[in-house]
Amino acid sequence: MTTQRRVASIVCGGLALLESGCATKDFVQEQLSASESKLTQQMSTTESDLSQRATQQETRLRETADRVGEARQAVDVADQRLNGLDLRVGELGARASGAETRADQATAAARDAEARLSQRLAARNRYRLLDTKAVYFDSARIEIRNQDVDELDAVAKALLADPNAILELQGFADSRGGDHYNRELARDRVEAVMRYLVQRHGIELRQIREITMGKVALGTGEKATPETFARARRVDLRLLAPWSSWEDSLSQVDRPAPEPTAVAEPRGPATMSALPPVEAQPRGGVPEFLKSITPTDLGGAQR
């Protein structure tokens, strides 16, 4: 009995164990299924979350790329503007350099003009001898001879062509007679030449300077012949012009000729023979300004 009971108890215990084992397996399966479901849900949730994050990140990246593109465009526009500014700065620099160059040239021209003006002012009383002529007189006479009229007309043309020109008249007489007589005769011959120039051509008295030299003494070894006396009875005409006026005439020659737009009055040439013709005033009548001439104007105070 005891053995059977033991066997029976053993059998019953094994069955109980088998039942218990089956129950544990089911429980494990249930737990595994539940864990698998949770893991699946978690994985789905994680995958969905990751997908959303990836989408958001992609959107952000696209937005960033768009912003980068806009920034690049803005940078390109800024570069273009900077290039334009560089060009403008270069142009302004070139203009400033040109203006500076022109200012330097203007300054140099002003200095040159100032130097020329100073030089002209310093040399305003300096004269240059342009030409020398002479008119001759008969013995003891003061009348101008017909053969000497052309010489006086040429001198008058030179004086009219250059208002700054000066005519110096030196009167002489031959060695015969006393000193006082010869001085008076030489003075009258100078005045005869002055009257001709003033009355015939309207020459201003300010352009004429008279010097009474008196008689011409015979030189060493020179004989008193009619030819020697004839050469002594004369008035020398010395045409003088300021250096500045002469320089102006040279500068006019050096300059290129301008376009012919209007007829310009001729300037004074360097010699009498090259002067343009000037119409002579009529012989009849005396110009108005001659009525105011006094002996002092004619050099009477110097005699």
Secondary structure, DSSP 4 states (H G I P E B T S, - for coil): -HHHHHHHHHHHHHHHHHHHHHHHHHHHHHHHHHHHHHHHHHHHHHHHHHHHHHHHHHHHHHHHHHHHHHHHHHHHHHHHHHHHHHHHHHHHHHHHHHHHHHHHHHHHHHHHHHHHHHHHHHTTT-EEEEEEEEEE--TT--SPPGGGHHHHHHHHHHHHH-TT-EEEEEEEE-SSS-HHHHHHHHHHHHHHHHHHHHHHH---GGGEEEEEEEE-PPPTT----HHHHHHHSEEEEEEEEEHHHHHHHHHHHHSPPPP--SPPPPPP-SSGGGPPP-PPPPSSS--GGGGG--TTTTTGGG-
